[in-house]
Amino acid sequence: KRKNFYLIFKEAVNNAIIHGNKADASKKVKVVCDCEEDELDITVADQGKGFKLNKVKNPLKEENLLRTSGRGIFLMRTLMDRVEYEIGEEGAKVTLILELRK
């Protein structure tokens, strides 16, 4: 999981810029890192309108296999130890959690 961390971090930042902030250069993406003895948490927050997690399409369904986007959240959930979401009117925050003692 450690070797995938950069890929997942990059995906979270890209999602915040492209989907959250709609590539609006006046909006910011905030990244906060918290490293404890046994856990690394990185939170990525955007200033978009938020999204409904239950509306994100499953990239493994046949009708979504050839789509050029839509795999970020799936990859985050699959490759991280834990992923937490905070979604509201002022944007979305995703926290990627990597357990360091595994």
PDB file as gemmi writes it, atoms N, CA and C in Angstrom:
CRYST1    1.000    1.000    1.000  90.00  90.00  90.00 P 1                      
ATOM      1  N   LYS A   1       0.816  -1.203   0.000  1.00  0.00           N  
ATOM      2  CA  LYS A   1       0.000   0.000   0.000  1.00  0.00           C  
ATOM      3  C   LYS A   1       0.851   1.254   0.000  1.00  0.00           C  
ATOM      4  N   ARG A   2       2.017   1.176   0.622  1.00  0.00           N  
ATOM      5  CA  ARG A   2       2.878   2.359   0.672  1.00  0.00           C  
ATOM      6  C   ARG A   2       3.304   2.809  -0.715  1.00  0.00           C  
ATOM      7  N   LYS A   3       3.619   1.847  -1.595  1.00  0.00           N  
ATOM      8  CA  LYS A   3       4.073   2.226  -2.924  1.00  0.00           C  
ATOM      9  C   LYS A   3       2.961   2.842  -3.764  1.00  0.00           C  
ATOM     10  N   ASN A   4       1.715   2.615  -3.406  1.00  0.00           N  
ATOM     11  CA  ASN A   4       0.587   3.195  -4.120  1.00  0.00           C  
ATOM     12  C   ASN A   4       0.188   4.565  -3.581  1.00  0.00           C  
ATOM     13  N   PHE A   5       0.807   4.980  -2.493  1.00  0.00           N  
ATOM     14  CA  PHE A   5       0.349   6.197  -1.824  1.00  0.00           C  
ATOM     15  C   PHE A   5       0.439   7.425  -2.716  1.00  0.00           C  
ATOM     16  N   TYR A   6       1.527   7.587  -3.444  1.00  0.00           N  
ATOM     17  CA  TYR A   6       1.664   8.757  -4.319  1.00  0.00           C  
ATOM     18  C   TYR A   6       0.561   8.774  -5.376  1.00  0.00           C  
ATOM     19  N   LEU A   7       0.287   7.634  -5.987  1.00  0.00           N  
ATOM     20  CA  LEU A   7      -0.770   7.528  -6.994  1.00  0.00           C  
ATOM     21  C   LEU A   7      -2.115   7.966  -6.415  1.00  0.00           C  
ATOM     22  N   ILE A   8      -2.429   7.507  -5.226  1.00  0.00           N  
ATOM     23  CA  ILE A   8      -3.716   7.825  -4.607  1.00  0.00           C  
ATOM     24  C   ILE A   8      -3.756   9.287  -4.190  1.00  0.00           C  
ATOM     25  N   PHE A   9      -2.668   9.805  -3.648  1.00  0.00           N  
ATOM     26  CA  PHE A   9      -2.609  11.220  -3.279  1.00  0.00           C  
ATOM     27  C   PHE A   9      -2.831  12.089  -4.514  1.00  0.00           C  
ATOM     28  N   LYS A  10      -2.148  11.762  -5.596  1.00  0.00           N  
ATOM     29  CA  LYS A  10      -2.286  12.509  -6.853  1.00  0.00           C  
ATOM     30  C   LYS A  10      -3.730  12.445  -7.355  1.00  0.00           C  
ATOM     31  N   GLU A  11      -4.358  11.307  -7.245  1.00  0.00           N  
ATOM     32  CA  GLU A  11      -5.753  11.142  -7.663  1.00  0.00           C  
ATOM     33  C   GLU A  11      -6.679  12.026  -6.833  1.00  0.00           C  
ATOM     34  N   ALA A  12      -6.452  12.087  -5.527  1.00  0.00           N  
ATOM     35  CA  ALA A  12      -7.276  12.931  -4.654  1.00  0.00           C  
ATOM     36  C   ALA A  12      -7.124  14.408  -5.002  1.00  0.00           C  
ATOM     37  N   VAL A  13      -5.899  14.837  -5.260  1.00  0.00           N  
ATOM     38  CA  VAL A  13      -5.659  16.241  -5.632  1.00  0.00           C  
ATOM     39  C   VAL A  13      -6.280  16.543  -6.997  1.00  0.00           C  
ATOM     40  N   ASN A  14      -6.102  15.648  -7.957  1.00  0.00           N  
ATOM     41  CA  ASN A  14      -6.712  15.844  -9.269  1.00  0.00           C  
ATOM     42  C   ASN A  14      -8.237  15.925  -9.174  1.00  0.00           C  
ATOM     43  N   ASN A  15      -8.844  15.041  -8.373  1.00  0.00           N  
ATOM     44  CA  ASN A  15     -10.294  15.083  -8.186  1.00  0.00           C  
ATOM     45  C   ASN A  15     -10.726  16.427  -7.602  1.00  0.00           C  
ATOM     46  N   ALA A  16      -9.979  16.929  -6.634  1.00  0.00           N  
ATOM     47  CA  ALA A  16     -10.314  18.210  -6.009  1.00  0.00           C  
ATOM     48  C   ALA A  16     -10.244  19.353  -7.020  1.00  0.00           C  
ATOM     49  N   ILE A  17      -9.203  19.346  -7.850  1.00  0.00           N  
ATOM     50  CA  ILE A  17      -9.035  20.416  -8.845  1.00  0.00           C  
ATOM     51  C   ILE A  17     -10.083  20.305  -9.950  1.00  0.00           C  
ATOM     52  N   ILE A  18     -10.191  19.127 -10.538  1.00  0.00           N  
ATOM     53  CA  ILE A  18     -11.024  18.956 -11.736  1.00  0.00           C  
ATOM     54  C   ILE A  18     -12.508  18.842 -11.404  1.00  0.00           C  
ATOM     55  N   HIS A  19     -12.851  17.951 -10.486  1.00  0.00           N  
ATOM     56  CA  HIS A  19     -14.266  17.702 -10.193  1.00  0.00           C  
ATOM     57  C   HIS A  19     -14.806  18.637  -9.119  1.00  0.00           C  
ATOM     58  N   GLY A  20     -14.013  18.862  -8.081  1.00  0.00           N  
ATOM     59  CA  GLY A  20     -14.472  19.722  -6.993  1.00  0.00           C  
ATOM     60  C   GLY A  20     -14.499  21.187  -7.383  1.00  0.00           C  
ATOM     61  N   ASN A  21     -13.360  21.706  -7.742  1.00  0.00           N  
ATOM     62  CA  ASN A  21     -13.246  23.134  -8.062  1.00  0.00           C  
ATOM     63  C   ASN A  21     -13.547  23.448  -9.522  1.00  0.00           C  
ATOM     64  N   LYS A  22     -13.826  22.446 -10.319  1.00  0.00           N  
ATOM     65  CA  LYS A  22     -14.144  22.625 -11.746  1.00  0.00           C  
ATOM     66  C   LYS A  22     -13.042  23.407 -12.476  1.00  0.00           C  
ATOM     67  N   ALA A  23     -11.798  23.169 -12.094  1.00  0.00           N  
ATOM     68  CA  ALA A  23     -10.619  23.818 -12.693  1.00  0.00           C  
ATOM     69  C   ALA A  23     -10.686  25.342 -12.608  1.00  0.00           C  
ATOM     70  N   ASP A  24     -11.381  25.862 -11.605  1.00  0.00           N  
ATOM     71  CA  ASP A  24     -11.487  27.305 -11.377  1.00  0.00           C  
ATOM     72  C   ASP A  24     -10.235  27.759 -10.619  1.00  0.00           C  
ATOM     73  N   ALA A  25      -9.388  28.536 -11.286  1.00  0.00           N  
ATOM     74  CA  ALA A  25      -8.110  28.959 -10.712  1.00  0.00           C  
ATOM     75  C   ALA A  25      -8.277  29.854  -9.487  1.00  0.00           C  
ATOM     76  N   SER A  26      -9.452  30.416  -9.276  1.00  0.00           N  
ATOM     77  CA  SER A  26      -9.667  31.265  -8.105  1.00  0.00           C  
ATOM     78  C   SER A  26      -9.972  30.438  -6.849  1.00  0.00           C  
ATOM     79  N   LYS A  27     -10.249  29.140  -7.036  1.00  0.00           N  
ATOM     80  CA  LYS A  27     -10.532  28.260  -5.894  1.00  0.00           C  
ATOM     81  C   LYS A  27      -9.273  27.515  -5.486  1.00  0.00           C  
ATOM     82  N   LYS A  28      -9.201  27.194  -4.218  1.00  0.00           N  
ATOM     83  CA  LYS A  28      -8.006  26.551  -3.667  1.00  0.00           C  
ATOM     84  C   LYS A  28      -8.267  25.089  -3.311  1.00  0.00           C  
ATOM     85  N   VAL A  29      -7.191  24.343  -3.288  1.00  0.00           N  
ATOM     86  CA  VAL A  29      -7.182  22.982  -2.770  1.00  0.00           C  
ATOM     87  C   VAL A  29      -6.238  22.994  -1.578  1.00  0.00           C  
ATOM     88  N   LYS A  30      -6.720  22.529  -0.447  1.00  0.00           N  
ATOM     89  CA  LYS A  30      -5.918  22.527   0.774  1.00  0.00           C  
ATOM     90  C   LYS A  30      -5.517  21.089   1.097  1.00  0.00           C  
ATOM     91  N   VAL A  31      -4.226  20.910   1.377  1.00  0.00           N  
ATOM     92  CA  VAL A  31      -3.694  19.599   1.729  1.00  0.00           C  
ATOM     93  C   VAL A  31      -3.104  19.683   3.131  1.00  0.00           C  
ATOM     94  N   VAL A  32      -3.532  18.778   3.993  1.00  0.00           N  
ATOM     95  CA  VAL A  32      -3.021  18.725   5.363  1.00  0.00           C  
ATOM     96  C   VAL A  32      -2.489  17.318   5.612  1.00  0.00           C  
ATOM     97  N   CYS A  33      -1.249  17.246   6.087  1.00  0.00           N  
ATOM     98  CA  CYS A  33      -0.623  15.960   6.401  1.00  0.00           C  
ATOM     99  C   CYS A  33      -0.482  15.834   7.914  1.00  0.00           C  
ATOM    100  N   ASP A  34      -0.779  14.659   8.407  1.00  0.00           N  
ATOM    101  CA  ASP A  34      -0.626  14.377   9.831  1.00  0.00           C  
ATOM    102  C   ASP A  34       0.034  13.007   9.951  1.00  0.00           C  
ATOM    103  N   CYS A  35       1.236  13.004  10.481  1.00  0.00           N  
ATOM    104  CA  CYS A  35       1.965  11.755  10.618  1.00  0.00           C  
ATOM    105  C   CYS A  35       2.129  11.430  12.094  1.00  0.00           C  
ATOM    106  N   GLU A  36       1.549  10.335  12.487  1.00  0.00           N  
ATOM    107  CA  GLU A  36       1.683   9.822  13.844  1.00  0.00           C  
ATOM    108  C   GLU A  36       2.646   8.642  13.798  1.00  0.00           C  
ATOM    109  N   GLU A  37       2.888   8.061  14.930  1.00  0.00           N  
ATOM    110  CA  GLU A  37       3.818   6.939  15.007  1.00  0.00           C  
ATOM    111  C   GLU A  37       3.376   5.752  14.151  1.00  0.00           C  
ATOM    112  N   ASP A  38       2.067   5.504  14.111  1.00  0.00           N  
ATOM    113  CA  ASP A  38       1.579   4.319  13.424  1.00  0.00           C  
ATOM    114  C   ASP A  38       0.642   4.609  12.251  1.00  0.00           C  
ATOM    115  N   GLU A  39       0.474   5.899  11.893  1.00  0.00           N  
ATOM    116  CA  GLU A  39      -0.504   6.225  10.867  1.00  0.00           C  
ATOM    117  C   GLU A  39      -0.144   7.528  10.152  1.00  0.00           C  
ATOM    118  N   LEU A  40      -0.341   7.548   8.846  1.00  0.00           N  
ATOM    119  CA  LEU A  40      -0.176   8.754   8.050  1.00  0.00           C  
ATOM    120  C   LEU A  40      -1.544   9.124   7.498  1.00  0.00           C  
ATOM    121  N   ASP A  41      -1.997  10.336   7.797  1.00  0.00           N  
ATOM    122  CA  ASP A  41      -3.281  10.837   7.298  1.00  0.00           C  
ATOM    123  C   ASP A  41      -3.005  12.040   6.413  1.00  0.00           C  
ATOM    124  N   ILE A  42      -3.569  12.033   5.230  1.00  0.00           N  
ATOM    125  CA  ILE A  42      -3.497  13.200   4.357  1.00  0.00           C  
ATOM    126  C   ILE A  42      -4.918  13.568   3.967  1.00  0.00           C  
ATOM    127  N   THR A  43      -5.267  14.823   4.243  1.00  0.00           N  
ATOM    128  CA  THR A  43      -6.599  15.333   3.903  1.00  0.00           C  
ATOM    129  C   THR A  43      -6.469  16.308   2.748  1.00  0.00           C  
ATOM    130  N   VAL A  44      -7.318  16.116   1.745  1.00  0.00           N  
ATOM    131  CA  VAL A  44      -7.374  16.989   0.574  1.00  0.00           C  
ATOM    132  C   VAL A  44      -8.765  17.594   0.547  1.00  0.00           C  
ATOM    133  N   ALA A  45      -8.840  18.932   0.561  1.00  0.00           N  
ATOM    134  CA  ALA A  45     -10.126  19.620   0.591  1.00  0.00           C  
ATOM    135  C   ALA A  45     -10.232  20.593  -0.572  1.00  0.00           C  
ATOM    136  N   ASP A  46     -11.414  20.645  -1.176  1.00  0.00           N  
ATOM    137  CA  ASP A  46     -11.646  21.587  -2.273  1.00  0.00           C  
ATOM    138  C   ASP A  46     -12.715  22.601  -1.867  1.00  0.00           C  
ATOM    139  N   GLN A  47     -12.985  23.553  -2.749  1.00  0.00           N  
ATOM    140  CA  GLN A  47     -13.983  24.589  -2.499  1.00  0.00           C  
ATOM    141  C   GLN A  47     -15.160  24.460  -3.463  1.00  0.00           C  
ATOM    142  N   GLY A  48     -15.430  23.258  -3.900  1.00  0.00           N  
ATOM    143  CA  GLY A  48     -16.525  23.018  -4.839  1.00  0.00           C  
ATOM    144  C   GLY A  48     -17.867  22.908  -4.146  1.00  0.00           C  
ATOM    145  N   LYS A  49     -18.835  22.382  -4.870  1.00  0.00           N  
ATOM    146  CA  LYS A  49     -20.200  22.255  -4.356  1.00  0.00           C  
ATOM    147  C   LYS A  49     -20.435  20.921  -3.657  1.00  0.00           C  
ATOM    148  N   GLY A  50     -19.401  20.110  -3.548  1.00  0.00           N  
ATOM    149  CA  GLY A  50     -19.559  18.800  -2.927  1.00  0.00           C  
ATOM    150  C   GLY A  50     -20.141  17.810  -3.918  1.00  0.00           C  
ATOM    151  N   PHE A  51     -20.335  16.590  -3.477  1.00  0.00           N  
ATOM    152  CA  PHE A  51     -20.912  15.555  -4.339  1.00  0.00           C  
ATOM    153  C   PHE A  51     -21.595  14.522  -3.466  1.00  0.00           C  
ATOM    154  N   LYS A  52     -22.398  13.707  -4.087  1.00  0.00           N  
ATOM    155  CA  LYS A  52     -23.098  12.640  -3.377  1.00  0.00           C  
ATOM    156  C   LYS A  52     -22.329  11.342  -3.620  1.00  0.00           C  
ATOM    157  N   LEU A  53     -21.749  10.822  -2.566  1.00  0.00           N  
ATOM    158  CA  LEU A  53     -20.908   9.634  -2.663  1.00  0.00           C  
ATOM    159  C   LEU A  53     -21.678   8.455  -3.255  1.00  0.00           C  
ATOM    160  N   ASN A  54     -22.965   8.350  -2.931  1.00  0.00           N  
ATOM    161  CA  ASN A  54     -23.763   7.218  -3.432  1.00  0.00           C  
ATOM    162  C   ASN A  54     -24.110   7.358  -4.917  1.00  0.00           C  
ATOM    163  N   LYS A  55     -23.805   8.496  -5.522  1.00  0.00           N  
ATOM    164  CA  LYS A  55     -24.068   8.707  -6.952  1.00  0.00           C  
ATOM    165  C   LYS A  55     -22.841   8.406  -7.817  1.00  0.00           C  
ATOM    166  N   VAL A  56     -21.710   8.124  -7.184  1.00  0.00           N  
ATOM    167  CA  VAL A  56     -20.486   7.809  -7.931  1.00  0.00           C  
ATOM    168  C   VAL A  56     -20.654   6.427  -8.558  1.00  0.00           C  
ATOM    169  N   LYS A  57     -20.428   6.357  -9.854  1.00  0.00           N  
ATOM    170  CA  LYS A  57     -20.651   5.112 -10.593  1.00  0.00           C  
ATOM    171  C   LYS A  57     -19.568   4.079 -10.283  1.00  0.00           C  
ATOM    172  N   ASN A  58     -19.976   2.837 -10.263  1.00  0.00           N  
ATOM    173  CA  ASN A  58     -19.064   1.724 -10.028  1.00  0.00           C  
ATOM    174  C   ASN A  58     -18.264   1.468 -11.309  1.00  0.00           C  
ATOM    175  N   PRO A  59     -16.939   1.662 -11.271  1.00  0.00           N  
ATOM    176  CA  PRO A  59     -16.135   1.492 -12.492  1.00  0.00           C  
ATOM    177  C   PRO A  59     -16.014   0.037 -12.940  1.00  0.00           C  
ATOM    178  N   LEU A  60     -16.438  -0.912 -12.110  1.00  0.00           N  
ATOM    179  CA  LEU A  60     -16.352  -2.317 -12.476  1.00  0.00           C  
ATOM    180  C   LEU A  60     -17.580  -2.819 -13.224  1.00  0.00           C  
ATOM    181  N   LYS A  61     -18.650  -2.026 -13.235  1.00  0.00           N  
ATOM    182  CA  LYS A  61     -19.842  -2.418 -13.983  1.00  0.00           C  
ATOM    183  C   LYS A  61     -19.544  -2.334 -15.471  1.00  0.00           C  
ATOM    184  N   GLU A  62     -20.120  -3.249 -16.224  1.00  0.00           N  
ATOM    185  CA  GLU A  62     -19.826  -3.345 -17.655  1.00  0.00           C  
ATOM    186  C   GLU A  62     -20.038  -2.025 -18.396  1.00  0.00           C  
ATOM    187  N   GLU A  63     -21.105  -1.302 -18.064  1.00  0.00           N  
ATOM    188  CA  GLU A  63     -21.395  -0.054 -18.777  1.00  0.00           C  
ATOM    189  C   GLU A  63     -20.399   1.065 -18.457  1.00  0.00           C  
ATOM    190  N   ASN A  64     -19.572   0.886 -17.429  1.00  0.00           N  
ATOM    191  CA  ASN A  64     -18.597   1.914 -17.044  1.00  0.00           C  
ATOM    192  C   ASN A  64     -17.153   1.538 -17.373  1.00  0.00           C  
ATOM    193  N   LEU A  65     -16.923   0.353 -17.881  1.00  0.00           N  
ATOM    194  CA  LEU A  65     -15.559  -0.132 -18.101  1.00  0.00           C  
ATOM    195  C   LEU A  65     -14.751   0.724 -19.066  1.00  0.00           C  
ATOM    196  N   LEU A  66     -15.375   1.299 -20.058  1.00  0.00           N  
ATOM    197  CA  LEU A  66     -14.650   2.070 -21.067  1.00  0.00           C  
ATOM    198  C   LEU A  66     -14.658   3.565 -20.806  1.00  0.00           C  
ATOM    199  N   ARG A  67     -15.234   3.978 -19.701  1.00  0.00           N  
ATOM    200  CA  ARG A  67     -15.235   5.407 -19.370  1.00  0.00           C  
ATOM    201  C   ARG A  67     -13.803   5.864 -19.091  1.00  0.00           C  
ATOM    202  N   THR A  68     -13.495   7.095 -19.449  1.00  0.00           N  
ATOM    203  CA  THR A  68     -12.132   7.598 -19.260  1.00  0.00           C  
ATOM    204  C   THR A  68     -11.927   8.193 -17.877  1.00  0.00           C  
ATOM    205  N   SER A  69     -12.970   8.300 -17.084  1.00  0.00           N  
ATOM    206  CA  SER A  69     -12.823   8.798 -15.711  1.00  0.00           C  
ATOM    207  C   SER A  69     -13.736   7.988 -14.807  1.00  0.00           C  
ATOM    208  N   GLY A  70     -13.626   8.248 -13.507  1.00  0.00           N  
ATOM    209  CA  GLY A  70     -14.531   7.577 -12.577  1.00  0.00           C  
ATOM    210  C   GLY A  70     -13.897   6.475 -11.752  1.00  0.00           C  
ATOM    211  N   ARG A  71     -12.582   6.388 -11.778  1.00  0.00           N  
ATOM    212  CA  ARG A  71     -11.921   5.315 -11.018  1.00  0.00           C  
ATOM    213  C   ARG A  71     -11.231   5.796  -9.749  1.00  0.00           C  
ATOM    214  N   GLY A  72     -11.156   7.104  -9.550  1.00  0.00           N  
ATOM    215  CA  GLY A  72     -10.409   7.665  -8.427  1.00  0.00           C  
ATOM    216  C   GLY A  72     -10.881   7.204  -7.069  1.00  0.00           C  
ATOM    217  N   ILE A  73     -12.166   7.336  -6.800  1.00  0.00           N  
ATOM    218  CA  ILE A  73     -12.694   6.936  -5.496  1.00  0.00           C  
ATOM    219  C   ILE A  73     -12.547   5.432  -5.304  1.00  0.00           C  
ATOM    220  N   PHE A  74     -12.788   4.672  -6.360  1.00  0.00           N  
ATOM    221  CA  PHE A  74     -12.604   3.225  -6.297  1.00  0.00           C  
ATOM    222  C   PHE A  74     -11.166   2.878  -5.926  1.00  0.00           C  
ATOM    223  N   LEU A  75     -10.197   3.523  -6.586  1.00  0.00           N  
ATOM    224  CA  LEU A  75      -8.785   3.266  -6.283  1.00  0.00           C  
ATOM    225  C   LEU A  75      -8.441   3.653  -4.853  1.00  0.00           C  
ATOM    226  N   MET A  76      -8.945   4.794  -4.399  1.00  0.00           N  
ATOM    227  CA  MET A  76      -8.688   5.231  -3.026  1.00  0.00           C  
ATOM    228  C   MET A  76      -9.183   4.180  -2.034  1.00  0.00           C  
ATOM    229  N   ARG A  77     -10.404   3.733  -2.228  1.00  0.00           N  
ATOM    230  CA  ARG A  77     -10.995   2.749  -1.307  1.00  0.00           C  
ATOM    231  C   ARG A  77     -10.250   1.414  -1.361  1.00  0.00           C  
ATOM    232  N   THR A  78      -9.780   1.042  -2.540  1.00  0.00           N  
ATOM    233  CA  THR A  78      -9.126  -0.252  -2.715  1.00  0.00           C  
ATOM    234  C   THR A  78      -7.696  -0.257  -2.189  1.00  0.00           C  
ATOM    235  N   LEU A  79      -6.968   0.835  -2.410  1.00  0.00           N  
ATOM    236  CA  LEU A  79      -5.535   0.835  -2.128  1.00  0.00           C  
ATOM    237  C   LEU A  79      -5.126   1.464  -0.792  1.00  0.00           C  
ATOM    238  N   MET A  80      -6.034   2.153  -0.129  1.00  0.00           N  
ATOM    239  CA  MET A  80      -5.718   2.756   1.173  1.00  0.00           C  
ATOM    240  C   MET A  80      -6.253   1.860   2.292  1.00  0.00           C  
ATOM    241  N   ASP A  81      -5.705   2.001   3.475  1.00  0.00           N  
ATOM    242  CA  ASP A  81      -6.228   1.248   4.612  1.00  0.00           C  
ATOM    243  C   ASP A  81      -7.615   1.754   4.994  1.00  0.00           C  
ATOM    244  N   ARG A  82      -7.782   3.076   4.973  1.00  0.00           N  
ATOM    245  CA  ARG A  82      -9.095   3.683   5.233  1.00  0.00           C  
ATOM    246  C   ARG A  82      -9.192   4.976   4.435  1.00  0.00           C  
ATOM    247  N   VAL A  83     -10.417   5.327   4.087  1.00  0.00           N  
ATOM    248  CA  VAL A  83     -10.702   6.593   3.418  1.00  0.00           C  
ATOM    249  C   VAL A  83     -11.936   7.177   4.087  1.00  0.00           C  
ATOM    250  N   GLU A  84     -11.841   8.446   4.475  1.00  0.00           N  
ATOM    251  CA  GLU A  84     -12.967   9.113   5.116  1.00  0.00           C  
ATOM    252  C   GLU A  84     -13.354  10.329   4.283  1.00  0.00           C  
ATOM    253  N   TYR A  85     -14.662  10.575   4.195  1.00  0.00           N  
ATOM    254  CA  TYR A  85     -15.177  11.690   3.409  1.00  0.00           C  
ATOM    255  C   TYR A  85     -15.964  12.628   4.301  1.00  0.00           C  
ATOM    256  N   GLU A  86     -15.841  13.905   4.015  1.00  0.00           N  
ATOM    257  CA  GLU A  86     -16.659  14.934   4.639  1.00  0.00           C  
ATOM    258  C   GLU A  86     -17.147  15.795   3.484  1.00  0.00           C  
ATOM    259  N   ILE A  87     -18.430  15.688   3.170  1.00  0.00           N  
ATOM    260  CA  ILE A  87     -18.963  16.346   1.988  1.00  0.00           C  
ATOM    261  C   ILE A  87     -20.054  17.322   2.405  1.00  0.00           C  
ATOM    262  N   GLY A  88     -19.910  18.559   1.951  1.00  0.00           N  
ATOM    263  CA  GLY A  88     -20.886  19.580   2.309  1.00  0.00           C  
ATOM    264  C   GLY A  88     -21.070  20.598   1.214  1.00  0.00           C  
ATOM    265  N   GLU A  89     -21.830  21.618   1.512  1.00  0.00           N  
ATOM    266  CA  GLU A  89     -22.116  22.680   0.546  1.00  0.00           C  
ATOM    267  C   GLU A  89     -20.854  23.460   0.165  1.00  0.00           C  
ATOM    268  N   GLU A  90     -19.887  23.537   1.073  1.00  0.00           N  
ATOM    269  CA  GLU A  90     -18.674  24.329   0.835  1.00  0.00           C  
ATOM    270  C   GLU A  90     -17.551  23.514   0.216  1.00  0.00           C  
ATOM    271  N   GLY A  91     -17.830  22.295  -0.167  1.00  0.00           N  
ATOM    272  CA  GLY A  91     -16.797  21.485  -0.783  1.00  0.00           C  
ATOM    273  C   GLY A  91     -16.713  20.100  -0.183  1.00  0.00           C  
ATOM    274  N   ALA A  92     -15.675  19.403  -0.568  1.00  0.00           N  
ATOM    275  CA  ALA A  92     -15.472  18.033  -0.105  1.00  0.00           C  
ATOM    276  C   ALA A  92     -14.076  17.893   0.486  1.00  0.00           C  
ATOM    277  N   LYS A  93     -13.985  17.029   1.485  1.00  0.00           N  
ATOM    278  CA  LYS A  93     -12.692  16.666   2.073  1.00  0.00           C  
ATOM    279  C   LYS A  93     -12.585  15.157   2.008  1.00  0.00           C  
ATOM    280  N   VAL A  94     -11.448  14.696   1.578  1.00  0.00           N  
ATOM    281  CA  VAL A  94     -11.174  13.266   1.609  1.00  0.00           C  
ATOM    282  C   VAL A  94      -9.909  13.080   2.435  1.00  0.00           C  
ATOM    283  N   THR A  95      -9.957  12.138   3.364  1.00  0.00           N  
ATOM    284  CA  THR A  95      -8.794  11.832   4.179  1.00  0.00           C  
ATOM    285  C   THR A  95      -8.320  10.422   3.842  1.00  0.00           C  
ATOM    286  N   LEU A  96      -7.089  10.330   3.403  1.00  0.00           N  
ATOM    287  CA  LEU A  96      -6.459   9.056   3.046  1.00  0.00           C  
ATOM    288  C   LEU A  96      -5.647   8.592   4.248  1.00  0.00           C  
ATOM    289  N   ILE A  97      -5.891   7.393   4.698  1.00  0.00           N  
ATOM    290  CA  ILE A  97      -5.244   6.892   5.907  1.00  0.00           C  
ATOM    291  C   ILE A  97      -4.414   5.658   5.579  1.00  0.00           C  
ATOM    292  N   LEU A  98      -3.142   5.754   5.892  1.00  0.00           N  
ATOM    293  CA  LEU A  98      -2.215   4.656   5.653  1.00  0.00           C  
ATOM    294  C   LEU A  98      -1.647   4.231   7.010  1.00  0.00           C  
ATOM    295  N   GLU A  99      -1.874   2.970   7.348  1.00  0.00           N  
ATOM    296  CA  GLU A  99      -1.341   2.432   8.592  1.00  0.00           C  
ATOM    297  C   GLU A  99       0.123   2.051   8.364  1.00  0.00           C  
ATOM    298  N   LEU A 100       1.007   2.596   9.174  1.00  0.00           N  
ATOM    299  CA  LEU A 100       2.444   2.432   8.964  1.00  0.00           C  
ATOM    300  C   LEU A 100       3.016   1.171   9.588  1.00  0.00           C  
ATOM    301  N   ARG A 101       2.302   0.558  10.463  1.00  0.00           N  
ATOM    302  CA  ARG A 101       2.844  -0.625  11.162  1.00  0.00           C  
ATOM    303  C   ARG A 101       2.493  -1.944  10.477  1.00  0.00           C  
ATOM    304  N   LYS A 102       1.815  -1.897   9.361  1.00  0.00           N  
ATOM    305  CA  LYS A 102       1.428  -3.143   8.675  1.00  0.00           C  
ATOM    306  C   LYS A 102       2.597  -3.742   7.951  1.00  0.00           C  
TER     307      LYS A 102                                                      
END                                                                             
